[in-house]
Every structure is written in structure tokens, then in C-alpha cells.
Amino acid sequence: MDDAKTQWHELFHEVVQTGLCTGCAACVMACPRDVIGYDHAVTYQPFNVEPTTLADNCVFGEKGCDICTRACPRFRDWETASDVALFGRARNADEPAGIASHVLLVRATDTETFDAGQDGGLVSALLIWGLETGRIDGALVSDFSPVRTLDAVPAVVTDRAGVLRTAGSRYTYSANPLAMREAEAAGLKNLALVGMSCQASINGTVQANRLNKYAKRIAITIGLLCSKTFTYDGMYEGMLESEYGIPLESVHKVNIKGKFIVWHGDDDTRVDIPLKDTHKHTRPGCTTCPDFAAEHADISTGGLGQGDGWTLTLVRTQRGLEWLEGLRDAGLVEVRPGEEDPAALNLMNKLALASRKRWPAQRLGLDDGAAAPGRATLPTLLPIPEVPPRA
């Protein structure tokens, strides 16, 4: 990050208004004054709720507070700074999926954990082991919305039952770091953060920019490989219900394996939907995200294997390695070399390269310091309109 003092004003104009904001809510989580709100339903973006300044400014920022820009994993030189903080060096051009010490195939040995999980059950196994061994006292995850079937909302889980209840994917967006407030209110001190690539990036920024409160509190970050999420209205109410005639309340599980797969009904009917039918429902915040492989997580996971039942796993940090070794030594997972599924590795790198092309080499005339081969340049930045005073 630049030495010059920055605050919400710069974050708003350089990230939110340009469309580079992924909606991860790191700025909301970290704001010490609680003056940044979050739109959960439409834009999935932060906004200033402090009443005495314009929407693009902050009275505390004017006095020197820069916490929101230091937490943001898309502000200026975010990638290189996080690489150096976590790994001691920047990512090389031949590492499209980021820096990793081990690439593995992993699956849970416990039947209940395996069955509840999306693919191999690794994330659930990690969380349960961490909770039961006292390494964490809670986990920031996504849960099913109580009001919109199949939608996702941030949640805190503190036991095995909570982990298994919230396992699986929803494919709509849940800003899991927002659950930090609930965790703090409950007095939880050591937390796992489970999130998509953009949210896992917080693992790098809190360490690179010395946000010690969160660097100490987040005991492990588990990143989910992610190309995109979808809008609820378009994907579920629009496509599934209206176009395919699938009642949302009948859906048991959804997954993406080269196609969007839906299991529903009493007989567990499977419906395969071409991915091209889903593209028009992509959440806008995903269209500029360059990080498919959760490159700044401690452990990154995804179901890219050609056969069901194994989680493609990238171990990135020392604490990630310690957690996975502990899980293996306890007999809770089986582990195979990632090279045994070359198709999964090739797909991961292909998707990672495609995602990296979304990020502009320059924005607002500022070199982001992380432009690598394959990065795109936005031909036209989104307009920044005049911001009216708050009522």
C-alpha cells in the first residue's frame, strides 16, 4: 500500500465505484467505528452510514483512520503485499493458482462428514477437528437463509452439528466475514474463516497491513475455489423456478461440475443445466475478481476432480500444513498426491488463468503493482457520479 494516508474516500472511488469491489465485507468487518454498512440483497457492496459526511467520505477518515483500506483485499497493491506477508515472495507468472507447498486430493473418512460435504468433506472435517481439539472456538461460514430457499447468509458455528448443518454450496453470495460481529458478541476468540477466494484474501491483507486484532483472531483461513457466484433472483427464482420449473423447496443439493447440477424431488431427480444458461445470472461483483484459487488462504479447496468424492486441496502456509497433518494423523482424512488427477490440475490452472484476465493492469491511473502476464486492461472505467449529501 502507498505510504500516503488513505481512507474510505479512496476506497470508495478506487474500488467500489470502479466495479473492482467483490463484496467481501472486509472493510465492514474491520471498521472500528461501525460506520460502514453493507447491502446484503442487491449490490453486495459496502456503503458509508456515518451521517455527517458525503457518502464517499468519512469523518473518521478525515481524522486519520485508514483501517478500511488496510483491510480491503482489492485496494492498490493488495496481491504483492499479501504474497510477501504470507509467503515471503511474490507469486511467479508460472503460478497462476498462487503459491502452494502441496497440492493434494483429500477426503474425509467419517461417513457423516463425507456425506454432508460438497465433495470430499475436507472443510467440514477441518472445522470439526479444530473445534473438538480447542484450536478454534467458532467458524465464520455461510448458512441457509431462513427466508429465501437456497440463498446463503453469514453465520457462526461452534459445534459439530452446526458444521454439518451448514455444509455444502449455495452458489449465491454470502459475505462470511460479516459474521465476525456475531462472533465478537459471543466472546469467541479463535476463529476459522471459510470463504470464497475474495474473502480468503483477507488472510493476506490483515497480516500485510498489521491489522493485528484480526490476524490474531483468525486462526485458520479456508478458501473455496470459485469462478463466480450468482444473483438469487436470476439463478434460483428466475432460472430454476421459471425456466426449468423446479420448485426451490424441492431442491436437495446443487453442484457445478462442468454443468450446473440440481438434485430435487422425493426421488432425488437430477437435472443438468448447461453452464452457458447460468452466465447471465453472474453477480456483478465477480466479473472483475482475478482470484479463482483462493491464493491467500491457508488451505484452498475445491471439487475439481473428475471423480466424485475427493477435494482438490492446495496447502499454502505453515499453519495450513500443520492443520492438514493433524487431521491426517488423527485418521480423519485420506490423502493422495494431486498429480494422480492431472485433469483436475489442468482445469484449476485453466480457470485460474481465465480469472486473472479479469483484473485491470491499471485503474484510475494507478499501477496496481500486481499486474502479471495475462492481466486485462479495462478499456473504460465505470463512471463515478457526483455523490449527493446524505439526508
C-alpha positions as CSV (number, residue, x, y, z in Angstrom):
1,M,0.0,0.0,0.0
2,D,1.2,3.5,-0.7
3,D,2.7,5.5,2.1
4,A,0.2,8.4,1.6
5,K,-2.7,8.2,4.0
6,T,-5.8,6.7,2.6
7,Q,-9.3,6.3,3.9
8,W,-12.9,5.4,2.9
9,H,-12.8,8.2,0.3
10,E,-10.1,6.5,-1.7
11,L,-11.6,3.0,-1.2
12,F,-15.0,4.2,-2.4
13,H,-13.7,5.9,-5.6
14,E,-10.9,3.4,-6.5
15,V,-12.7,0.1,-5.6
16,V,-16.4,0.4,-5.0
17,Q,-17.2,2.9,-7.8
18,T,-15.0,1.3,-10.4
19,G,-16.6,-2.1,-10.0
20,L,-13.5,-3.8,-8.5
21,C,-15.3,-4.4,-5.2
22,T,-16.0,-8.1,-4.8
23,G,-18.3,-7.5,-1.8
24,C,-16.1,-9.5,0.7
25,A,-17.1,-7.1,3.5
26,A,-13.5,-6.9,4.9
27,C,-13.9,-3.1,5.3
28,V,-17.2,-3.6,7.2
29,M,-15.7,-6.3,9.5
30,A,-12.6,-4.2,10.3
31,C,-14.2,-0.7,10.7
32,P,-13.6,0.3,14.3
33,R,-16.4,2.9,14.3
34,D,-19.1,0.8,12.7
35,V,-19.8,3.5,10.0
36,I,-19.7,1.2,7.0
37,G,-22.8,-0.7,6.2
38,Y,-23.4,-3.5,3.7
39,D,-26.1,-4.2,1.1
40,H,-26.9,-7.9,1.5
41,A,-29.6,-8.2,-1.2
42,V,-28.9,-6.2,-4.3
43,T,-25.4,-4.7,-4.8
44,Y,-23.4,-6.8,-2.2
45,Q,-21.3,-3.7,-1.6
46,P,-20.3,-1.6,1.4
47,F,-21.6,2.0,2.0
48,N,-20.9,4.7,4.5
49,V,-23.7,5.2,7.1
50,E,-21.9,7.9,9.0
51,P,-24.4,10.9,8.8
52,T,-22.2,14.0,8.9
53,T,-20.3,13.5,5.6
54,L,-20.9,12.7,2.0
55,A,-21.4,9.1,1.0
56,D,-17.9,9.0,-0.4
57,N,-16.2,10.4,2.7
58,C,-15.8,9.6,6.3
59,V,-15.3,11.9,9.3
60,F,-13.1,9.4,11.0
61,G,-11.1,9.0,7.8
62,E,-10.5,12.7,7.7
63,K,-9.0,12.4,11.2
64,G,-6.6,9.7,10.0
65,C,-8.4,6.4,10.3
66,D,-7.4,4.1,7.4
67,I,-8.5,0.7,8.7
68,C,-10.9,0.0,5.8
69,T,-8.3,0.5,3.1
70,R,-5.8,-1.7,5.0
71,A,-8.4,-4.5,5.3
72,C,-9.5,-4.4,1.7
73,P,-8.1,-7.3,-0.4
74,R,-8.6,-5.3,-3.7
75,F,-7.1,-2.0,-2.8
76,R,-4.0,-0.9,-4.7
77,D,-1.0,-3.3,-4.3
78,W,-3.1,-5.9,-2.5
79,E,-1.7,-9.0,-4.2
80,T,2.0,-8.5,-3.9
81,A,1.7,-7.2,-0.4
82,S,-0.3,-10.3,0.7
83,D,2.1,-12.6,-1.1
84,V,5.1,-11.2,0.6
85,A,3.4,-11.2,4.0
86,L,2.3,-14.8,3.8
87,F,5.0,-16.5,1.6
88,G,8.0,-14.1,1.7
89,R,7.9,-13.5,-2.0
90,A,5.6,-12.5,-4.9
91,R,3.8,-15.1,-7.0
92,N,5.6,-16.0,-10.2
93,A,4.0,-15.8,-13.6
94,D,4.1,-19.6,-13.9
95,E,2.0,-19.9,-10.7
96,P,-1.5,-19.0,-12.0
97,A,-3.2,-20.6,-9.0
98,G,-0.9,-18.9,-6.5
99,I,1.8,-20.1,-4.2
100,A,1.4,-23.6,-2.6
101,S,3.7,-26.0,-0.9
102,H,1.5,-29.1,-1.5
103,V,-1.3,-30.0,-4.0
104,L,-3.3,-32.9,-2.8
105,L,-6.5,-34.9,-3.1
106,V,-8.3,-35.3,0.2
107,R,-11.5,-36.9,1.5
108,A,-13.0,-37.3,5.0
109,T,-13.0,-40.8,6.5
110,D,-16.0,-40.2,8.7
111,T,-19.2,-41.2,6.8
112,E,-21.4,-38.5,8.3
113,T,-18.8,-35.8,7.5
114,F,-18.2,-37.1,4.0
115,D,-21.9,-37.3,3.2
116,A,-22.7,-33.8,4.4
117,G,-19.8,-32.2,2.5
118,Q,-20.0,-30.9,-1.1
119,D,-17.3,-33.2,-2.4
120,G,-14.7,-34.8,-0.2
121,G,-15.9,-33.3,3.1
122,L,-12.5,-31.7,3.9
123,V,-13.7,-28.3,5.0
124,S,-16.2,-29.9,7.4
125,A,-13.5,-32.3,8.8
126,L,-11.1,-29.4,9.4
127,L,-13.7,-27.3,11.2
128,I,-14.9,-30.2,13.4
129,W,-11.4,-31.2,14.3
130,G,-10.4,-27.6,15.1
131,L,-13.5,-27.2,17.3
132,E,-13.1,-30.5,19.1
133,T,-9.4,-30.0,19.8
134,G,-9.8,-26.5,21.0
135,R,-7.8,-24.9,18.2
136,I,-10.8,-22.7,17.4
137,D,-14.0,-21.9,19.3
138,G,-16.0,-20.9,16.3
139,A,-16.1,-20.7,12.5
140,L,-17.3,-18.0,10.1
141,V,-19.3,-19.8,7.4
142,S,-22.4,-19.5,5.3
143,D,-25.8,-20.9,6.3
144,F,-29.1,-21.3,4.5
145,S,-31.2,-18.2,4.6
146,P,-34.3,-18.5,6.9
147,V,-36.4,-16.5,4.4
148,R,-35.1,-17.4,0.9
149,T,-34.8,-21.0,-0.1
150,L,-31.2,-21.9,-1.2
151,D,-29.9,-18.4,-0.5
152,A,-26.8,-18.0,1.7
153,V,-26.2,-15.8,4.7
154,P,-23.2,-15.3,7.0
155,A,-23.2,-17.4,10.2
156,V,-21.1,-18.6,13.1
157,V,-21.0,-22.3,14.1
158,T,-19.5,-23.6,17.3
159,D,-20.0,-27.3,17.2
160,R,-20.1,-30.4,15.0
161,A,-23.9,-30.2,14.4
162,G,-23.5,-26.6,13.2
163,V,-20.7,-27.5,10.9
164,L,-22.7,-30.4,9.3
165,R,-25.9,-28.4,9.1
166,T,-24.2,-25.6,7.1
167,A,-22.0,-27.9,4.9
168,G,-22.4,-27.7,1.1
169,S,-22.6,-25.0,-1.5
170,R,-25.3,-22.5,-2.3
171,Y,-23.7,-20.5,-5.2
172,T,-25.3,-17.2,-4.2
173,Y,-23.1,-14.8,-2.3
174,S,-22.6,-14.7,1.5
175,A,-20.1,-12.2,2.9
176,N,-19.0,-14.5,5.7
177,P,-16.6,-12.0,7.4
178,L,-19.8,-10.1,8.5
179,A,-20.3,-12.9,11.0
180,M,-17.3,-11.6,12.8
181,R,-19.6,-9.2,14.7
182,E,-21.7,-12.1,16.0
183,A,-18.6,-14.0,17.0
184,E,-17.3,-11.0,18.9
185,A,-20.6,-10.5,20.7
186,A,-20.4,-14.2,21.7
187,G,-16.9,-13.7,23.1
188,L,-15.3,-16.1,20.6
189,K,-11.5,-15.6,20.4
190,N,-10.1,-18.0,17.9
191,L,-12.0,-18.4,14.6
192,A,-11.8,-20.2,11.3
193,L,-12.8,-18.1,8.3
194,V,-14.3,-20.2,5.5
195,G,-14.9,-18.1,2.3
196,M,-14.7,-17.8,-1.4
197,S,-11.4,-16.6,-2.9
198,C,-12.2,-12.9,-2.4
199,Q,-12.9,-13.4,1.3
200,A,-9.9,-15.7,1.8
201,S,-7.7,-12.8,0.6
202,I,-8.4,-11.1,3.9
203,N,-5.9,-13.6,5.3
204,G,-3.2,-11.7,3.4
205,T,-4.3,-8.1,4.0
206,V,-4.7,-8.4,7.8
207,Q,-1.2,-9.7,8.0
208,A,0.4,-7.4,5.4
209,N,-1.1,-4.3,6.9
210,R,-0.8,-5.3,10.5
211,L,-4.4,-5.5,11.5
212,N,-3.4,-7.5,14.5
213,K,-6.8,-7.8,16.0
214,Y,-7.9,-9.9,13.1
215,A,-4.6,-11.5,12.3
216,K,-4.6,-13.0,15.8
217,R,-8.3,-13.9,15.9
218,I,-8.4,-15.7,12.6
219,A,-6.7,-19.0,13.4
220,I,-7.1,-20.6,10.0
221,T,-8.5,-19.4,6.7
222,I,-10.0,-22.0,4.4
223,G,-10.5,-20.7,0.8
224,L,-13.1,-22.1,-1.6
225,L,-12.1,-22.3,-5.3
226,C,-14.5,-20.0,-7.1
227,S,-15.1,-18.7,-10.6
228,K,-18.2,-16.8,-9.7
229,T,-21.4,-16.6,-7.7
230,F,-24.9,-15.8,-9.0
231,T,-27.7,-13.5,-8.2
232,Y,-30.5,-15.1,-6.2
233,D,-33.3,-13.6,-8.3
234,G,-31.8,-14.7,-11.6
235,M,-30.3,-18.1,-10.7
236,Y,-32.9,-19.6,-8.5
237,E,-36.2,-17.7,-8.8
238,G,-35.6,-16.9,-12.5
239,M,-33.8,-19.9,-14.0
240,L,-34.7,-22.8,-11.8
241,E,-38.3,-22.0,-11.0
242,S,-39.4,-20.0,-14.1
243,E,-37.3,-21.5,-16.9
244,Y,-36.8,-25.1,-15.6
245,G,-39.9,-25.5,-13.5
246,I,-38.1,-26.8,-10.4
247,P,-39.7,-25.7,-7.1
248,L,-37.0,-24.3,-4.9
249,E,-38.4,-26.1,-1.8
250,S,-37.9,-29.4,-3.6
251,V,-34.1,-28.9,-4.2
252,H,-31.8,-31.1,-2.1
253,K,-28.4,-30.2,-3.4
254,V,-26.7,-28.2,-6.2
255,N,-23.2,-28.5,-7.6
256,I,-21.1,-27.3,-10.5
257,K,-19.1,-30.0,-12.4
258,G,-18.8,-28.7,-16.0
259,K,-22.5,-28.0,-15.7
260,F,-24.9,-26.8,-13.1
261,I,-26.4,-29.9,-11.4
262,V,-29.6,-29.9,-9.4
263,W,-31.0,-32.8,-7.3
264,H,-34.6,-32.4,-6.3
265,G,-37.9,-34.1,-5.5
266,D,-38.8,-37.2,-3.5
267,D,-37.0,-39.4,-6.0
268,D,-33.9,-37.2,-6.0
269,T,-34.2,-36.4,-9.7
270,R,-31.0,-35.0,-11.3
271,V,-31.2,-32.1,-13.7
272,D,-28.1,-31.0,-15.7
273,I,-28.2,-27.4,-16.8
274,P,-25.6,-26.1,-19.3
275,L,-23.3,-23.5,-17.7
276,K,-24.0,-21.1,-20.6
277,D,-27.5,-20.8,-19.2
278,T,-26.1,-19.5,-15.9
279,H,-23.7,-16.9,-17.2
280,K,-26.3,-14.2,-17.5
281,H,-27.0,-14.5,-13.8
282,T,-23.4,-13.8,-12.7
283,R,-23.2,-11.5,-9.7
284,P,-21.6,-8.2,-10.9
285,G,-19.0,-8.2,-8.1
286,C,-17.5,-11.4,-9.6
287,T,-16.8,-10.0,-13.0
288,T,-13.5,-8.4,-12.1
289,C,-12.3,-10.8,-9.5
290,P,-8.9,-12.3,-10.6
291,D,-8.6,-15.0,-7.9
292,F,-10.1,-18.4,-8.8
293,A,-7.9,-20.4,-6.5
294,A,-8.2,-18.6,-3.1
295,E,-4.5,-17.8,-3.4
296,H,-4.1,-16.2,0.0
297,A,-5.9,-18.8,2.1
298,D,-4.0,-21.2,4.4
299,I,-5.7,-24.1,2.7
300,S,-7.6,-23.8,-0.6
301,T,-10.2,-26.4,-1.6
302,G,-12.5,-27.3,-4.4
303,G,-14.3,-30.2,-6.1
304,L,-12.5,-30.1,-9.5
305,G,-11.7,-33.8,-9.6
306,Q,-13.0,-35.8,-12.4
307,G,-14.4,-38.4,-10.0
308,D,-16.7,-37.5,-7.1
309,G,-15.6,-37.8,-3.5
310,W,-12.2,-36.1,-3.4
311,T,-11.4,-32.5,-2.6
312,L,-8.6,-30.8,-4.6
313,T,-6.5,-29.2,-1.9
314,L,-3.7,-26.6,-2.0
315,V,-1.8,-26.2,1.2
316,R,-0.3,-22.7,1.2
317,T,1.0,-21.8,4.6
318,Q,2.8,-23.4,7.5
319,R,-0.3,-23.3,9.7
320,G,-2.3,-24.8,6.9
321,L,0.1,-27.7,6.7
322,E,0.0,-28.2,10.4
323,W,-3.8,-28.4,10.4
324,L,-3.9,-30.9,7.5
325,E,-1.2,-33.0,9.0
326,G,-3.0,-33.0,12.3
327,L,-6.2,-34.1,10.6
328,R,-4.4,-36.9,8.7
329,D,-2.6,-38.1,11.8
330,A,-5.9,-38.3,13.6
331,G,-7.1,-40.6,10.9
332,L,-9.9,-38.2,9.9
333,V,-8.9,-37.8,6.2
334,E,-7.3,-39.8,3.4
335,V,-4.7,-38.0,1.4
336,R,-3.4,-38.7,-2.2
337,P,-1.0,-36.7,-4.3
338,G,-2.7,-34.2,-6.6
339,E,-0.7,-35.4,-9.5
340,E,-2.9,-38.5,-9.6
341,D,-5.7,-36.4,-11.1
342,P,-3.9,-34.4,-13.8
343,A,-7.2,-33.3,-15.4
344,A,-8.1,-31.6,-12.1
345,L,-4.8,-29.7,-12.0
346,N,-5.1,-28.7,-15.6
347,L,-8.6,-27.4,-15.1
348,M,-7.6,-25.5,-12.0
349,N,-4.8,-23.7,-13.8
350,K,-7.1,-23.0,-16.8
351,L,-9.7,-21.5,-14.6
352,A,-7.1,-19.5,-12.6
353,L,-5.6,-18.0,-15.8
354,A,-9.1,-17.1,-17.1
355,S,-9.9,-15.4,-13.8
356,R,-6.7,-13.4,-13.7
357,K,-7.5,-11.8,-17.0
358,R,-10.4,-10.0,-15.4
359,W,-8.2,-7.7,-13.3
360,P,-7.0,-4.5,-14.9
361,A,-3.3,-3.7,-15.1
362,Q,-4.2,-0.1,-14.2
363,R,-7.1,1.7,-12.7
364,L,-7.7,5.4,-12.1
365,G,-4.2,5.9,-13.5
366,L,-2.6,4.0,-10.6
367,D,-0.4,1.0,-11.4
368,D,-1.8,-1.7,-9.1
369,G,1.7,-3.1,-8.6
370,A,0.4,-6.7,-9.2
371,A,-0.1,-6.7,-13.0
372,A,1.1,-10.1,-14.2
373,P,1.1,-11.6,-17.7
374,G,-2.4,-12.2,-18.8
375,R,-3.9,-9.4,-16.9
376,A,-6.6,-7.3,-18.7
377,T,-6.8,-3.6,-19.0
378,L,-10.2,-2.1,-18.6
379,P,-11.0,0.0,-21.7
380,T,-13.4,2.2,-19.8
381,L,-13.8,2.6,-16.1
382,L,-17.3,2.8,-14.7
383,P,-18.4,6.4,-14.3
384,I,-18.0,8.0,-10.9
385,P,-21.1,10.1,-10.5
386,E,-21.5,13.1,-8.2
387,V,-22.3,11.7,-4.7
388,P,-25.2,13.6,-3.1
389,P,-25.2,14.5,0.6
390,R,-26.9,12.1,2.9
391,A,-30.3,13.1,4.1
